Amino acid sequence: MAKQTPLVIVGPGRLGRSVQRLRARAGPPPPLVGRHAAIPRADVTWLTVPDREIAAAARRVPSGGVVLHASGATDLSPLVPHQRRGSLHPVMTFPGPEVGLPPDAPQTPAAIAGHPDAVAAARALAGRLGWRPFLVEGDRRAYHAAAVMAGNQATVLLGLASELLVAAGVSPSDAPQLLAPLAIASIHNAAQVGPAQALTGPVARGDDAVLAAHRAALQAAPAEVREAYEVLTRATRRLLEAPRD
């Protein structure tokens, strides 16, 4: 009898191609199966397809092994009727191996959940990829919203801040690069000591005159920039005023 494949990845998108490249660093890469191709029997089948395709892909997976999906927001119901079902979702952006792999894989957290066998398999796979697995047992929608805010929306915030820097006379091509060190250092400090403790700036100092000057300058900015500034200013105050342990 032919030896069963330890791992099969289904979905040659940016995450699937990146994971195959990461696994190739430690030995032969796992098979990467197209979304509509036949799926071989494997100990672990990891579906890295879009959320809307998970159920259809799961129906094509041979029964008996562990089946994982790579979605952050989707629960495990699309993986029924597989008994040993679970999820493995890296909390990292993957633009594709042609653009680049995560710069520091050991710092990549990875959310895992599901049947005990699936959790064990997801934890082991995360470990082989150099990731740091953690269990998510609550609402996956809230978990994924948190990841989107920290990743996608932080990128958008840098884009909005860059627009303001351009309005101040800086080159559009230079603005994101000039603001990125401040953004990265601020996030690093927040991760080390906590967001409230790491906050600096006019709200933390109680400098209302500076805030009023900002608002005056923002009158010429697009509405979404003004709205983002006000929402984030209120959120900053709430963070600073929240009880601390």
WOFEN-V193196 format. One record per run of one state. SS is the DSSP state (2 for helix, 1 for strand, 0 for the rest). FROM is the first residue (numbers start at 1). LEN is the number of residues. If there is no record, write none. Layout:
{{SS	FROM	LEN} {SS	FROM	LEN}}
This chain:
{{0	1	4} {1	5	6} {0	11	3} {2	14	11} {0	25	6} {1	31	3} {0	34	8} {1	42	6} {0	48	3} {2	51	9} {0	60	6} {1	66	4} {0	70	7} {2	77	3} {0	80	5} {1	85	6} {0	91	14} {2	105	3} {0	108	1} {1	109	6} {0	115	1} {2	116	13} {0	129	3} {1	132	4} {0	136	4} {2	140	11} {0	151	1} {2	152	16} {0	168	4} {2	172	22} {0	194	1} {2	195	4} {0	199	3} {2	202	4} {0	206	2} {2	208	13} {0	221	2} {2	223	19} {0	242	4}}
